[in-house]
Amino acid sequence: MRGRSLLSGIMIVLFCISSGLSLFAQVDETPLAQQYVEGALKAIYDGRWQDAEALLEQGSDFASASSDLSYLIALVRFQLVRPVGSVLEALRQAQMTDRWQRYNAQSASLLEAQALMVMRQFEQAKQILQGLFPSADVLYFQCKILALQNIQGQFTRLISQAVNTYPLDPRFPALYFGYMKNKVPGTQDQPLVSLLLSRLPALQKTDPNLPVLAIPFIQDLSERRRIFESYRALGNDIFPLLAMGLELGALDETSAINELVIHQTIPIELIRQVWAQLRTDGSHTYFAKKFAAFSGRITEDSDGDGVSEVVVEYQNGLIQTYRYDANQDKIDEILVIFEQGLPKVGTIAPYEGSLEAQVFWDVYPLVEQCITGAVTYIPVPARFSYAPFKLTALVGTYPEVPLLFPERETLLPRLTERTLVSFAAKVIRPGKLAKGSIETIELKNGLPLRSVETLQGRTISILEFSLGQPSVQHVDMDLDGRMETVRRFRIGTVRLDPVEALEYQQWYDSIESDWDGDGIFEYREIIR
């Protein structure tokens, strides 16, 4: 009886312990996650976005307990222009967790749509927005997508609907004025412009920038100048409006040039707009002088979506780096390092069938060598060019304006294995006969002539080609310094194809070896 009672007691104790462990494992981590959320929000309200990011990354272990935390991680990354893929990853985590307190799934979907819009994935963004509850935010982004797609008629109709549904929201007039300033108005635009101009006095209380955006739509020149001067007198930043100020006669040319060049990041579009407004040779000379020693960044937004695809770094008037982000995901497809103002090394990410590669230029655009993975291609001197851009005068003509700008080619050249082999004089790659060996293949007109494989400076294989096809290979199989083995290749095993010819290892027809060096082959094998 006592033994049975003792056993029961032990079982009860073990049950309590296991229950306690189970309860401990199921502790609700939501309050801990919310502490990070509240701390990050305080940093955001104070404008300390990087501090918020650091705090949220510390709390990311609790992402499975709070969708708010993952949503804020995505929001902060989006604000700080981190890779868009990392924004979408955090949003997926928030949606998968589906435990909301401060925010909701619609907030996450709206941010996801914005991220997709940055990468110009408009159809996906449209689908997300169509599935959301109607709101001013949803309608605004639907209008913005039409503007980015340059679908003018639908854009005007949807904006007309928006300003009637949300008459006090200044985002819709701002979007309309920004998109239509360089467009030819349609039949629906005149009444819409009249309506928006009549609402300016009320809407500018919410958005003081709105009257300036409306200037191109105001007929009275004196009124346009008055709006600009009033805006400037209030201490507002006129940097984006320098060309407009010159056109209105509200800025003198020297002041506009000085205001332009002091900024560390300048859009190329604004530079060219200001240059086009300069009327005197003296101003052109002054402009060239100020930019001759420019240090900072010049950006290019070729599609006008507000996101720069190209960023060029300058130091004392010389280009230091060129970055091109083709799909606007904040990860460069092309990064070029310059030396003495000329391209020297390019890092190329895979795009549109192009290989991931490092390109080394001799004198741009002539390539000295190209490395893809573990393979190095050395082209015939002055034979192979790779030019993702051409260097042209920033504005005007060179050397009138000595600052150069890389103008991206409309169709980017592709780096493929076939192209690299076709222009190569040598291909250097890891050998296949011994660990750590190096194979050097000599080519002419894209066809291999000879292959030499070395190991720690010692030759272990020599392969001769005939008309681009492998013929005879002498191999040091036992690495004793003597090439005792001969491989012979069957004629016509490969076509005269530069890429296929380099895959010769599997095609030999016979192999024979003289292991003791007496001139007699002790081993012979015919491959059928």
Rosetta blueprint (number, residue, H / E / L):
1 M L
2 R H
3 G H
4 R H
5 S H
6 L H
7 L H
8 S H
9 G H
10 I H
11 M H
12 I H
13 V H
14 L H
15 F H
16 C H
17 I H
18 S H
19 S H
20 G H
21 L H
22 S H
23 L H
24 F H
25 A H
26 Q L
27 V L
28 D L
29 E L
30 T H
31 P H
32 L H
33 A H
34 Q H
35 Q H
36 Y H
37 V H
38 E H
39 G H
40 A H
41 L H
42 K H
43 A H
44 I H
45 Y H
46 D L
47 G L
48 R L
49 W H
50 Q H
51 D H
52 A H
53 E H
54 A H
55 L H
56 L H
57 E H
58 Q H
59 G H
60 S H
61 D H
62 F H
63 A H
64 S H
65 A H
66 S L
67 S H
68 D H
69 L H
70 S H
71 Y H
72 L H
73 I H
74 A H
75 L H
76 V H
77 R H
78 F H
79 Q H
80 L L
81 V L
82 R L
83 P L
84 V H
85 G H
86 S H
87 V H
88 L H
89 E H
90 A H
91 L H
92 R H
93 Q H
94 A H
95 Q H
96 M H
97 T H
98 D L
99 R L
100 W L
101 Q L
102 R L
103 Y L
104 N L
105 A H
106 Q H
107 S H
108 A H
109 S H
110 L H
111 L H
112 E H
113 A H
114 Q H
115 A H
116 L H
117 M H
118 V H
119 M L
120 R L
121 Q L
122 F H
123 E H
124 Q H
125 A H
126 K H
127 Q H
128 I H
129 L H
130 Q H
131 G L
132 L L
133 F L
134 P L
135 S L
136 A H
137 D H
138 V H
139 L H
140 Y H
141 F H
142 Q H
143 C H
144 K H
145 I H
146 L H
147 A H
148 L H
149 Q L
150 N L
151 I L
152 Q H
153 G H
154 Q H
155 F H
156 T H
157 R H
158 L H
159 I H
160 S H
161 Q H
162 A H
163 V H
164 N H
165 T H
166 Y L
167 P L
168 L L
169 D L
170 P L
171 R H
172 F H
173 P H
174 A H
175 L H
176 Y H
177 F H
178 G H
179 Y H
180 M H
181 K L
182 N L
183 K L
184 V L
185 P L
186 G L
187 T L
188 Q L
189 D H
190 Q H
191 P H
192 L H
193 V H
194 S H
195 L H
196 L H
197 L H
198 S H
199 R L
200 L H
201 P H
202 A H
203 L H
204 Q L
205 K L
206 T L
207 D L
208 P L
209 N L
210 L H
211 P H
212 V H
213 L H
214 A L
215 I H
216 P H
217 F H
218 I L
219 Q L
220 D L
221 L H
222 S H
223 E H
224 R H
225 R H
226 R H
227 I H
228 F H
229 E H
230 S H
231 Y H
232 R H
233 A H
234 L L
235 G L
236 N L
237 D L
238 I L
239 F H
240 P H
241 L H
242 L H
243 A H
244 M H
245 G H
246 L H
247 E H
248 L H
249 G L
250 A L
251 L L
252 D L
253 E H
254 T H
255 S H
256 A H
257 I H
258 N H
259 E H
260 L H
261 V H
262 I L
263 H L
264 Q L
265 T E
266 I E
267 P E
268 I H
269 E H
270 L H
271 I H
272 R H
273 Q H
274 V H
275 W H
276 A H
277 Q H
278 L L
279 R L
280 T L
281 D H
282 G H
283 S H
284 H H
285 T H
286 Y H
287 F H
288 A H
289 K H
290 K H
291 F H
292 A H
293 A L
294 F L
295 S L
296 G E
297 R E
298 I E
299 T E
300 E E
301 D L
302 S L
303 D L
304 G L
305 D L
306 G L
307 V L
308 S L
309 E L
310 V E
311 V E
312 V E
313 E E
314 Y E
315 Q E
316 N L
317 G L
318 L E
319 I E
320 Q E
321 T E
322 Y E
323 R E
324 Y E
325 D L
326 A L
327 N L
328 Q L
329 D L
330 K L
331 I L
332 D L
333 E L
334 I E
335 L E
336 V E
337 I E
338 F E
339 E E
340 Q L
341 G L
342 L E
343 P E
344 K E
345 V E
346 G E
347 T E
348 I E
349 A L
350 P L
351 Y E
352 E L
353 G L
354 S E
355 L L
356 E L
357 A E
358 Q E
359 V E
360 F E
361 W E
362 D L
363 V L
364 Y L
365 P L
366 L E
367 V E
368 E E
369 Q E
370 C E
371 I E
372 T E
373 G L
374 A L
375 V E
376 T E
377 Y E
378 I E
379 P E
380 V L
381 P L
382 A L
383 R L
384 F L
385 S E
386 Y L
387 A L
388 P L
389 F E
390 K E
391 L E
392 T E
393 A E
394 L L
395 V L
396 G L
397 T L
398 Y L
399 P L
400 E L
401 V L
402 P L
403 L L
404 L E
405 F E
406 P E
407 E E
408 R E
409 E L
410 T L
411 L L
412 L L
413 P L
414 R L
415 L L
416 T L
417 E H
418 R H
419 T H
420 L H
421 V H
422 S H
423 F H
424 A E
425 A E
426 K E
427 V E
428 I E
429 R E
430 P E
431 G L
432 K L
433 L L
434 A L
435 K L
436 G L
437 S L
438 I E
439 E E
440 T E
441 I E
442 E E
443 L E
444 K E
445 N L
446 G L
447 L E
448 P E
449 L E
450 R E
451 S E
452 V E
453 E E
454 T E
455 L E
456 Q L
457 G L
458 R E
459 T E
460 I E
461 S E
462 I E
463 L E
464 E E
465 F E
466 S E
467 L L
468 G L
469 Q E
470 P E
471 S E
472 V E
473 Q E
474 H E
475 V E
476 D L
477 M L
478 D L
479 L L
480 D L
481 G L
482 R L
483 M L
484 E L
485 T E
486 V E
487 R E
488 R E
489 F E
490 R L
491 I L
492 G L
493 T L
494 V L
495 R L
496 L L
497 D L
498 P H
499 V H
500 E H
501 A H
502 L L
503 E L
504 Y L
505 Q H
506 Q H
507 W H
508 Y E
509 D E
510 S E
511 I E
512 E E
513 S E
514 D L
515 W L
516 D L
517 G L
518 D L
519 G L
520 I L
521 F L
522 E L
523 Y E
524 R E
525 E E
526 I E
527 I L
528 R L
